[in-house]
Amino acid sequence: MKSSELKSKSSSASGAKAKRRTSKAKPVKLLSGGNPQIAKADGDAPVQAYIAAIPGWKRDIGKRLDALVVRNVPKVRKAVKWNSPFYGIEGQGWFLSFHVFTRYVKVTFFNGTSLRPVLPGGSSKEARWIDIHEDDFDEAQMTSWIKQAAALPGWLA
């Protein structure tokens, strides 16, 4: 056998092994409170992977939040940072993020003090948040906050 044939066979064999290794998706690790550990990345795919890995009823909250943002904010930009989905507008910054905890989903608006009504949670200079518990999702109010937040300058991280 010629050395070029040997190289070709060994590289195709190692390529097949690599495909077998990568074709089996690793289960997503859940951190404290059931928050999925998803690698930092831009785009819809990592956000959808995060949402798909959320346990129980909180996954429905994640799906509903994502759908509301997509429906109400044309050209929304998505990413996963610090194990949380982020939503923003190119050149304007991030306006919303959410994070899963044991008993609720925390939705943070980075310029929340400018929203009306002001969200109930928070003591930072600008950010405010709301904790959504099971069967406690006010879609009309959330839609209003999303629209308001998307019209404001966002957080540049």
Residue pairs with C-beta under 8 A, 6 or more apart in sequence:
28 36
28 37
28 38
28 49
28 53
29 36
29 37
30 36
30 37
30 53
30 55
31 37
31 83
32 102
33 100
33 101
33 102
34 54
34 55
34 56
34 58
34 100
34 101
34 102
35 83
35 84
35 99
35 100
35 101
36 49
36 50
36 53
36 54
36 83
36 100
37 83
38 46
38 49
38 50
38 53
38 80
38 83
39 46
39 80
40 79
40 80
40 81
40 82
41 79
41 80
42 77
42 78
42 79
43 78
43 79
44 78
46 78
46 79
46 80
47 66
47 78
47 79
47 80
47 85
48 66
49 80
50 62
50 80
50 83
50 84
50 85
51 59
51 62
51 63
51 66
51 85
52 59
54 61
54 62
54 100
55 100
57 134
58 100
58 104
58 105
61 105
61 132
61 137
62 85
62 98
62 100
62 105
64 137
64 139
65 98
65 105
65 107
65 142
66 85
68 139
68 142
68 143
68 146
69 76
69 87
69 96
69 146
70 76
72 143
72 146
72 147
72 150
73 87
73 89
73 146
73 147
73 150
75 89
75 90
76 87
76 88
76 89
76 150
77 87
77 88
77 89
77 90
78 85
78 86
78 87
79 85
79 86
79 88
80 86
81 97
81 157
83 99
84 97
84 98
84 99
85 97
85 98
86 94
86 96
86 97
86 157
87 94
87 95
87 96
87 97
88 94
88 95
88 96
88 154
88 155
89 95
89 150
89 154
92 153
92 154
93 110
93 153
93 154
93 155
93 156
93 157
94 110
94 154
94 155
94 156
94 157
95 109
95 110
95 111
95 146
95 149
95 150
95 152
95 154
95 155
96 107
96 108
96 109
96 110
96 146
96 149
97 107
97 108
97 110
98 105
98 106
98 107
98 108
99 105
99 106
99 108
100 106
101 131
103 133
104 131
104 132
104 133
105 131
105 132
106 121
106 129
106 130
106 131
106 132
107 129
107 130
107 131
107 132
107 142
108 122
108 127
108 128
108 129
109 115
109 119
109 127
109 128
109 129
109 145
109 149
110 126
110 127
110 149
110 154
110 155
111 126
111 127
111 149
111 152
111 153
111 154
111 155
112 118
112 119
112 122
112 126
112 127
112 128
112 129
112 149
113 125
113 126
113 127
113 128
114 126
114 148
114 152
115 128
115 145
115 148
115 149
116 148
118 128
119 128
119 129
119 130
119 145
120 128
120 130
121 128
121 129
121 130
121 131
122 128
122 129
127 155
